[in-house]
């Protein structure tokens, strides 16, 4: 009887531990739209064409509270992140593009592209009653594992892409990030390749759940999607 009670107690403790432990596998991730640096808002009627979606996981403290107070620094935490970046271009419009789509045609494709991302987020917050010359906020670095040939343009490959982002908010999923994005291009024919890099400031703007189709796209291996007849 004691053995049975002990086994039951161990089973309950194991179940409770699994419930209380971080359930990152069940997280759905925060989704952000790539927007122009001076753009104030994102229209999700047709969905932003380029999004970033990631799940942050707390790794641990960068420093201790005692260290932060003694050295007048911020209390800092490190997060790892995994996720995806997705491109969803719907060119089935009879006008100049999706932004002013008034009529949908079936002779132009919907193009989907997805790549995996990983990175790191460091947050810094001011402790109560402490002082620091550093401004609270968060920094994020992301690698987008994209190395893709562009269909219809022979010899052009895009990738890799890197982002460096910052925000005055101390959460790993803030309402927006200000980022510098570097995109590399390969153009040419073997054995001669020319490499170019494009750097631009952008804003990652957080999207409400279930508003942007690009957030849930999973590329099935073919960039062009055959849509059902309507």
N, C-alpha and C positions, 0 to 999 in steps of 0.2 A: 504493500500500500504506500509505503514511504517512497519507494522507487517510482511508482506511478505518479505520486504528487510532485516529486522532484522533476520528472520528465515534463509534466504539465506546466510547472513553473518556468522551466527553461524554454519551453515552446512559446509561452506567453511573452516572456522577456524578449525572445528573438523576434516575435511578431511586432512587439511594441517598438523595438529598436529600428526595425525596417520602416515603420510608419513615421518615426521621428527623424530618421536620417534624411539628408537632402535628396529629394527625388528628381534629380536633373533629367532622368530619362522621360519623365512625364511633362517636363516644361515645354511650352510651345514656342518660346523665343520672342524677342522684341523685333519688330520690323520697322525699317527706316527707308525713306525715299531719298534718293539722290536729287538734290535741288540746286538751282543756281545760287551763287553766293548772295545775290541781292534779291532773291525771290522770297516773298513774305509767307506764302502758304502753298499747299499742294492740293490740286484738285484730284479727287479719287473717283470721279464719275467713270472715267475710262481706265483709271489706275495709272500710277506713275510707271514708266517703262523700266526703270532701274531701281532695284531695292536691295537692301542688305538685311539679313535676318540672322540673329545670333543668340546663343544661350550662354550667359556668364556663370561661372562657377567660382565661388570663393576659395582661394588657395590658402590664404593666411595673412597675418599681419606682417608688414614690411618692418615696422619698428614697434617698440613698446610705448605705452602711455608715459612711463617714467622717462624714457629717452626723449620723447617728443617734448615733454615739459622742461626737462633739463636743458635741451639744446634749442628751445624755442622753435620747434618744427611742428608740422602737422602730423596727426595720427594717420598712418597710411595702410591701406589694404591692397592686396594683389588678387586679381581675378583672371582666370583663363577663360577664353571664349572659343566656341566652335559654332559653325553655322554655314550659311550659303549666301551667295550673291546671285541675283536673277535678273535677266533682261527679258522683257515681254513687249515686243513691238507689234502692234496690230495695225497693219497697213491696208486693211480692207475698205478704205474709204475712197469715195469718189471725189472728195475735195482735196485740199493740199496736205492733209494729214489728220491723225487722230484727234488733235486738239480742237479742230473745228469740223469734226465728222458729222455730216448731215445725212449721208446715204452710204450704206454698206454694200460693197460689191463682192463677188466671189472670185474675181480674177486676180486678187492680190493676197499674199500669204500673211498668216500670223506667225511670227518668228519668236522662238523661245530659246533661251540659253541659260545654263546654270553652272556655277562652279562652287567648290568648297572654299571656306575661309577659316583661318584661325588667327589668334592674336592674344593680346594682353591688355588689361585695364588696370590702372593704378589710381585709386581714389585717395584724396587727402582732406581731412576735416579738422577743424580747430576744436581742441578740447575745451570744455567748460572751465572758465577762469584762467585759461592760458593765453599766451600771446605768441604770434609768429609773423615774420615779415612776408611769408608766402601766402598767396591767395588760395583759399580752398577751391576744390574742384576735382576734375578727373582727366586723365590722359588715356588715350587708346591707340594702339598700333595694330594694324590688321594686314595680313597677307592674303590676297585673293589668288588662288591657285588656278589661274586661267592662262592657257597657252593654246589658242585656238586659231585655226585657219579660217578665213572669212570666205564663205561660199560666193562664187562668182567673181572673186578678185584673186587671180592666181598670184601666188608669191607673197601675199600679205598675211601675217600672223599677228595676233594681239596678245599681249601678256609678257611678263607678270604685271600685276597691279598692286600697289601698296598704298595704304592710307595712314596718315598721322592725324589724330583728332584730339580736340580739347573741349571742355565745357566747364562753366562755373558751378555746376551741380555736382554733388558728391556721391550720387548714385551711379551704379554701373549701367543703368538703362535710363538716361535722362531724356527730357523732351526733345533735345536736339544736340548735335555735335557740329562743331566747326572743324573742317578737315582740309588738309592738303593732300591731293591725290596725284600719284605718279603712274602713268601708263606707258608701257614700253611697246614698241612696234618693231617687227622685223619685215623688211621689204627687200626683195631681190631674188636672184636665182642662184642655185648652187653652182660653184662654190663661193659666190660673191654675195654677201648679205650686207645691207645697210641697216643700222639700228637707230631708232629715234626714240625720244622720250618726251612726253607731254605732261606738264605739271600745272595743276589748276586748283584754286580754292573752291570748295563746295560746302553745302550744309546737308547733314543727314537729319531729316525731320521725321520724328516718330509718328507712326500711323496707328489709328484706332484698329482694333481687331476686326477682321472680316470686311474690310473696305477696299482693299487693293488686291486684284487678282494675281499680281506678280508675286505677292508674298507667299503664295501656296504652290507656285509652279514647280513641277518636277520634270526636268527635261528627260525625254525617253530615248535620246540618242539621235533624233532627227530634228534639226533646227526648225524645219517647216512643219507645221501641224495641219493635218487634214481634218477640217471641221465638218460636222454632219450638215447635210442639206436642211434648210429651214423652209 
